């Protein structure tokens, strides 16, 4: 039964987790929903959540999720009375909000006038100044000549932050540390602003060296009521984008908190605000002065932490306000209980400048007792993708948001540490390990955070595992690799198949395997199969105790490990094993080249043996040819898959007489590699 009579049908003009999040609440309230999707999102999670779904264009956002005309057309055809824009895309587009109103559709958000006023950073500064909201000392005038901007920088005093008048996400932001850098910073910011937002206007602000980013969640109805839902600290950022958010802000006094809340409500009232919004402040961690930055005229990515500590479903409030209802409670009824932490889980490589990654989610396993898109005192995970889905380069690479709650900050962080340790994501580079490092960092635990936290602690945060730990991981990964398919009936057809290592000869075999550990450069490591079935890597003895479909228990030099693993099938060009240890450590081992089994006699001659039965489909080398390590020798086909046999060291190929279409057995000697002198 529809609990919101005025909201007869809701179209969600978005994708991913926010679309699912809105639909989940709408479903609970009995409101039918309509999804829109691009061609690449035809099977996306948000499409399955909706009662109806319509394709609005090709993959590029400009041809689909930014096509306001097509979205409004779908709303009119389906009888949708309301449109929820989510965040991003058209959520802060003045024309879209106006077009909705012109077509008799209620936009679930603020009026177009408020979006326009707050979307222009220069205009918003003027309005905030009149409303008495504290501003960073700076310049936001209409004279945008280079001469005027340089003079204003001098008046403000260096360092100065040059910011684009429109947009966000760190684009069009430059810092001039001195007068010498002033002109370059201004012109660079203007170019970025023009390229990104079509408007080269900039504003100038005194650069606060160690600021905290604290924002206040507000929500206003159409009856003059504006409430706050406490504040969030979003200081931990990478490239000016948040990755960890908390509610409430840690270590602030009650008086300071009250001042923040009042300023946020004054800001919303000054622009005639309605629905959900976030007022962002820059807080000087040394002086405890705070300054208005901007107002985001939409629901924020990090809204779940506010929901967690207040117990209020903010999307439900959005829909009730949009249906014309008055706020169902007063400010005194909004309580803050406990502490909540949210992390954003991205498909990206933190160790390569956070470059986004694309590919398929081989595994997405959330912690046990996890709730999705709903209030909980346990672990909440909001995700717009499922295991098996793809992360493409068309949209934001966020995989999910994970939220934990505790009676205080320490307990919430402890819960998050545990949840991150239980989370399993493969076969995509991701920031889980990086987030784990932050969650254990001494300064983070102390609450000593500001927006420069990551660059300030770069050395510790980006440090790789120690040599001893990495050798341990290498032994574990290689032992798994050599044993996994050896335990299956298909082992003989796999280049990963490993028998007991003796092939009836009674002596141990050695095998050289090329491996990349957690994205590092590939190294060739020698693996030996012991007579007791053990695998020996760089002197470390690994005994597999149990091996299941996705679980293992192993002993390495007397130390036992257990956990889960996932095997990538090599569609990306590399075979890989992702290991999730029960203690919370995660790592991946990738194998760029197919390995081969080798024996070496006392003269240094190595025999190259086939890792499986198969058929020779191509011969790349000739007998007597000098080869470099890694050069292709021949290709063997088995089970319709082709495997390249490569030289394991520099040398001369000897005894190679195989022809195309020759059948070879498992362990058959294919050729030898000898030192050039011996040859």
N, C-alpha and C positions, 0 to 999 in steps of 0.2 A: 504494500500500500504506500502510495506517494505521500510522504510527510511534509512536502513542500509544494503546496497547491499551485503556487505561481510558477514554479520551475517544472513545467510539464515535460520537457525533454532538454537534456544538456549535451551540447557538442563540445568536445575537448579539442582545442586547436593546437595540439602538441603531440609529442611522441615520447617513448621511453618511460622512465620511472615516474615522472611527474604526471603523465597522462594516466598511468595505472593508478597512481595515488589518488587522483581526483575521482576516477571512476569507482574506486573501492568505496569511498565515502558516499558517492551518489547512489551506488547500489544498495548500501545499508539504509539509505533514506528512501529507497523505493523510486528513485528518479531514473528513467530510461536514459541511456547514453549513446552518443554517436562518436565514432572515431574517424579521423582522416589519416591517410597514410600515403607515402610515396611508393613507387613501384618496388624499390628495394626493401621496403618495410611490409610487404604484403602478408608475410607470416609472422610479423613482430608481435611481441607479447601484448602491447597495448591494443592491438587489433582484436585479439581474442578476448580481452576484458570487456569490450563494448557490446551493446545490443545490436548496433548497426555499424558498418564500416564502409568508407568510400575512398577510392583512390583519387588523389588530386594532382598527380603529376609525377615526373621522373625524380630520380634520386636527389639531385641537387636541391638544396633548400630553397633557392630562388625560384625554382620551378614547381615547388610543392608547398612546404610549410610556411613560406613567405607569400604565397599567393592568396591574399585576403579576399579577392574576388571569388575564387573557387570555393574557399571555405564558407563564405557567406551564402553562396549559391547552394551548397550542401545543406546548410542550416535551414534555408527557406524551403528546400525540397522535402526535407525530413520533418519539418514542423518544430525544429528546435527553438525553444523560447529564450535560451541563455547560451552564451559561449564562454567557456573558461579558457583563458589563454596559456595557463601554466607559467613557465618562466622561459626567457629566451625567445627566439623567433619574433612573434608579433605582440608579445606581452606588454611591451612599453611603446607600442606604435600608436601615435596619436590618431592617425588617419583610420586605422583599423577600429579603434574604439568609437570614433565618430561615425564610421560606416555602419557599424553594428546598430548604433542608435538610429541612424537614418532609415534602416530597414526594419525597425521595430523589434530588434533583438537586444536583450539585455547583456551587456558586457560585464562579466564577473570581475570587477576591478574598479579603479577610480574613474571619475569623469575625464574626458579628453583634456579638459582645461588643466587639471592637476598633473596629468602625464606630461603635457607640454611644458608647464612651468618648472617641474622638477627634472625634466629631461635635459633642459638647457642649464648647464652648470653656472653660467653667468647670470641668467635670469633668476635662478633659484637662490644665488647668493644675495641678490638685491632684496628678494622677498624675505629671506631669513634675517637679513640685517634689520629690516623694518619690524620684524616680529620679535627682535631682541634675542635671537638664537646666536650663541657665540660662534664667531667665524675665525678661521686662521688669518692672521695678518697677511694681506695680499692685495692684488689688483684684479678687478673683474670689470673694467670699463670697456666702453665701446670703441675707443681709439686703439686700433690694433696695429698701428705703424711700428716698424722695428725700433725706431728711435724712442718712441714712448715706452715700449715694453722694456727696453734696456734701462731707461731711466727709472722705471718703476722697480725693476730688480734691484737697482742700487739703493733705492729708498727702503725696500723691504729688508735688505741685508742678506748676504750669502751664508749658507747655501739656499737656493730658491728652487722650488718645484714648478716646472712648466707643465700645464695640463690642458688637454683638449677640452673645448667647451662642451662637446657632445660625447656620447659613448662611454665606454668603460673597458674593463678587462685588461687594464695596463697599457692599452694602446694610446699613443700620443702623450706619454708621460716621460719627461726628461728632467734630470737634476743638473743644475748649474752650480758647481762648487765655488766658482770664483767669477770675477768679471771677465776673465779671459775665455771662459767657457760659455758665457751668456748668449752670444749671437748664435753659435752652433746649436745650443740646446733649444733655443726658440725656433729656429728655422727647421730643425729636425722634427720637433713636436708638431709644427704647422704642416709639414709634409705628411707625416703619419696621420694627422687628424683629417686632412683633406682626402687622403687615400682611403681611410677606413670609414669616415662618417660624412664625407662630402662637404665639410665645413672646416676651414682652417683656423677658426678663432681659438684662442687659448686664454687661459687665466693663469695668474701667478700667485703662488702661496709661499709663505715662509716654510722651509723644509724642516720638519720636526725629525730629529735624528733617530730617536728610539721610541717611536709611537706604538701604542696599542690600538688595535682596531676593535672598537666596541660599538655594537648597534642595538637599537631598541625596536622590538616588534610591536607595531600598533595595529589597531583595527577600528574602523569608524563605521557607524551605521548612517542611515539617511535621516535620523531623528536628532542629530546634534551630539550624539554620544561618541566619544573617542576614548578607547582604553589602551593601556599598554599591557603586554604580556612578558614583562621583564626584558632583560638584555642578554646578548650573546657576545662572547669574546671570540673574534675570528682573526686573531693576530698571526697565527702560524700559516704562512702563505708561501707559495712558490710562484715566481714570475707575476707577482701582484694578484694571484688568484688563491682563494682559500682552499686549504685541504683538511684542516681540523677546526671544528667549531665547538664551543662549550656554552652551556647555560647553567646558572647565571655567570656573570663575569667574576673571576676569582680575585680576592684580595682588595676589594673596594669597600669603602665605608658606606653606611646606610645613607648618610647625608649626600655623599657623592652620587649614589644610586638614584636618590630622589631628584637631584638636579638633572641627571641624564633623562629620566622619565618625563619630567616637566618640559624640558627642551624639545623632546621628541613629539609630545602632544601639541605643544605650541607650533611646531613646524607643520604638522599635519593640519591643524586648524587654519593656519595662515593661507593654505592653498585650497581650502574647502574640500578636504580629503574624504573619501569614502572607500570602504573595503580594506583589504590587508595591505600593509606597506611596511617598509623598514627604513628607519632613519639612522644613518651611519655617522659615527663620530670618530675623530682622531683624538687620542688621549695621550698627553705628554706624561710618560711614566716617571719623569723626574719631578715635575711641578704639580701634577694632577690637574692641570687645566685641560679642558676638552673643547673641541671645535667641530662644527658641522662640516661634514664632507659632502654628502649627497643623500637623496632619498630614493630608494628603489621602489617604484610604484607597482609592485607585484608581490606575489608570494616568493620567498627566497628558497634556494636549494636547501639551506640549513634549518628550515622551519621545524623539522622534527624534534630538535633539542628543546625548543620552546614548548612544543606540545608535551614533551616528556615531563618537564618540571611543573607545568601548570595543569596537566590533565585535560587540556582543551583541544578538541579537534578543530584546527584552524580552517580547514577546508569546509567543514560543516558550517562554521560561522560565516565564511565567505558566501556560501550558498544561501544561508538564511538572510543575511544582509541584502544580497542581490535580489531576494524575493520580496523585499520590502519590510521584513521583520525588524523590530527594535532589538537591540542587544539584550539577551536573556538574563544578564546579571550586571552588577555594578563593579566598579574598580576594586572595592573592598573585598569582593568575593573571589578575586583572582589571586590565588596563593602560589608561592614558589616552594616546591617541595623537592629537596635533594639536589643532585647535580647530574647533568647529562653531557656526554661527549659524543661527537659525530666525526667520523672520518670519511673522506671521499676516496673511493677505490677506483683508480684510473688504469686504463690500458696505456702505459707509458713506461719509459725507461728513465728512472731518476738518475742513473749514472751516465746518461748521455743527454744532459740538458733537458730532461723531462720530455723528450720527443715522444709524441703519441705513437701508439702501435695499432696495427690492424690485424685481423685474423679471426679464427674460429675459437670459441670457448670449448676446449676439449673437456674441461671440468669446471663446474661452479658449484661447490658444496659449502653451504653455510653452516655455522655452528648449530648444535642441537638446541631444541627448545627456542627456535627463532620465530619471531612474529614478523609479518610483512605488512607494511602500510597501516599499522595500527598502534595504538598506545599500549605500552607494556613496561613492566619493571625488569624484564629480562633483556634479551638482545633483539633489536629491530633491524631488519635489512630491507631497504627499499631498492628494488632493481628493475630495470626495464628490459633486461635480457635473461635468457635461460641457458642452461647447459646445452651446447650444440649450436647456439646462435652465433652470428658473426658481428664483430665490431668493425665498422667500415670507416673510411676516411671522410665520409660525407657529413658526419655529425660529431658532437662532443664525445670523447672516448671514455666517459665515465661508465664503469661497469655497475656500480652500486654505491649506496651510502649505508654505513653501519653505525648504529646508535646504541650506546649502553647507558645505564643509569645506576647511581649509587646513592647512599645516604649523604655522601659528601664527595668532593672531587677525587680524593685518593681511591675510594671504592669504585667510582665510575671508571677511573683509569685502569685499575686492576682488572675490572670486568672487560675493558676493551683489550687489554694485553692478552687475556685469555681467549677472547673471541677472535682476535687476529691470528693467534696461534692455531685455532681450530678451523679457520677459513682455508679453503682450497681453491685456487684459481690456476688453470693451465689451459691452453698452451699459448699464452700471451704474456709478453713482458708486462709487469704491473708494479705498483708501488707498495704492495703489502709489506715487504721486508723493510722498506724505507720508513713506513709508518710505525712498524715495530721498533725501529731504532729510535725514533722520536719519542715514542711512549716510554722508553726506558732511560731517556736522557735525563741526567741529574737536574739541569736547569728547567726542563719542562715539568718535571715532577715537583719542583719547588714553586712553579708558577711564574718563573722569571722569563716571561715571553714578551716579544714585541714583533713587529712586522719584519724585522731583519733577522729573526731567529735562525732561519735556515742558512743564509750566507754567513752569519756570525759564527755558527757552530759547524761550518762546512766540513772541517777536517774530521771531526768525530762522526758526523752524520753520514758521510760518504765513504767512510773507511770500510774496506773489504774485510772479510773474515781473516783471522790469523793463519799463518802457514800450517800450523799443526791441525787446526780445524778443517782447513781446505783439503789437506791430505786425507783426513778422515772421511770427508764427504766424497772425495774422489774414489777412495776404496769402496765406499758403500755403493756409489752409483755404478761403478764398473762391475762390482759383484752382482748387483741387480741385473745389469745388462746381460751379463754372461749366463745368468741363471733363469731369467724370466721365461724365454721361449724354449730353453732346454727342458722345462717342466711340461711343455705342451706336446701334443702329438704332431703338431706342425713344425716342430723344431728343425727337422731336416731340410725344410724348404725355406728357412729363414737365415739371413746372414748374421742374426743375433744368436742363433742356436748354438748351444754349447753342451757337448756331452760331458762325460766325466774327465775329458781332457787327455785320454790315453790312446784312444782309437785302437785298443788291443795291443799296444806296444809295450805297456808296463812302465813307460817313462812319462814324466810330466811334459806338457806342452807349454810353449809361450806364445803370446799373441800380442801384437802391437795395435793399439786402438787410439785413434785420434779423437780428442774430446775437448769440448768447450764447457767450462764450469761457470754457471751464472753469467754467461755473456762475455767472459774473458777470452783472450786469444786462444786458439786451439793449440793443444800440446799433444804429442804422441807419447803415450804411456804404455809400458810393457806390463802385461798381465800374465801371471803363471797359474796353471791349474795344478794344485797339489794332489798327491796320491790319495788323500782322504776326501777328495771332493772340494777342498777349500780353494778359495781364490786369493792369490797373493798379489798385492799392488804396492809397489815401492816399499817392500818389506813388511807391510801390514797384512796380517792374515785375517781373512773374512770368511766366516762360516754361516751359510744361510740356514737358520733354524726352522723357519716355516715360510712358505710362499703361497699366497692365495691369489685370487683374481685381481685384487687391488691392495692387498695388505701384505706386510712382510714382518719378519722378526729376524734379526741378524746379529751376529757377534763379531766384533772387530777388535782383535788384540785383547780379548777378555771383556770388552765393554759391550753390553747389549743395547740394541736400538730396535724400536718398533715404530710402525707408522703406515701410511698409505702411499701409493705411487700411482702415477698415470703415465701411460706410454703414448707419445705422439706418433702418428703413423708415417711421418715424413712428407706430408703434403706440402710443407713449407720448404722442402729441400733438405731437411735435416731430421734424422731420427732423434728422439729426445726422451728422457725420463724426467718426470717431475716428482720430487720426493717431499713428502710432508711428514716430518718426524713428530711423534706424539708430544715431545717437549716444546713444540711451537716453532722450530726452525724449518724453513722452507728453502729448497734450492732446486736448480734444474741442471741437467747435464745433457748437452747436445752433441751429436756425433755427425760431423759434416761429411765424412768419407767412410765408405764401407771398409771395415778392417779385414784382415786376413790372418790366419794362423801361421806361425813361423817356427822353424827349428834352426838353430845355429850350431855348426860344429866348431871345433877348436880353431879352424883356420879363418873363421868369420863368415863362412858361406852360409847363407840363409835359404831354406827351402820355402817356397810360397805354396801354400796348400789351399784347396777350395774349401770355403766355409759351408758348402752345401752341395747336394747333387744337382746337376743342371746341364745346360747346353751352352757351349761357347757361341756367342752371337757376333762378337767382333774381337779382332786382335789388333791392338794399337802399336805394340812394340815388335821388334825383330830380334832374333838371337844375336847376341854380341853388341847390341845397342847400349850406349851409356845412358843411364837414367838418373834423374834427380828424385829425391824423396817426394812422393806424392804423385809422380807421373803415372798416367794410366797404362796398364799392361794389357788387360783384356776385360771383356764384359761377359758375364754369365747370366743366363736367364733361368729363372725357376718360378713356377706358379705364376707365369705371365708378368713377373717383375724382373727388372734388370738391375744387376749389381756390378759395380766397377771394382776391379781388383787393381790396387795401386802399389807402387814401389814403397817399401817400408823404410828405405834408406838410400843414400847415394850409392851407385855401383853400376856394374855391368850385368845385363840379363844373360843368363846362361841356361841352356837346356830347354829353350822354348820351342816346341815343335807342333803345338796345337794349331788346328785349322778351324775355320768357321764351321759350326754345326757339330763339332766333336762333343760327345757326351762325357761328362766327368763325374766321378763319384765324390761323396762326402769325404773330405780329408785327402783327396788325391793330390799328389805333388804336381804342380803346374809348371814350375820353373825354379830357377835359383837366382839369387842376387849375390854377386861376389865383388870384393873390393877391386878397384881398377888395376892395382898392382898385381894381384893374384890372377886376374884374367889375362 
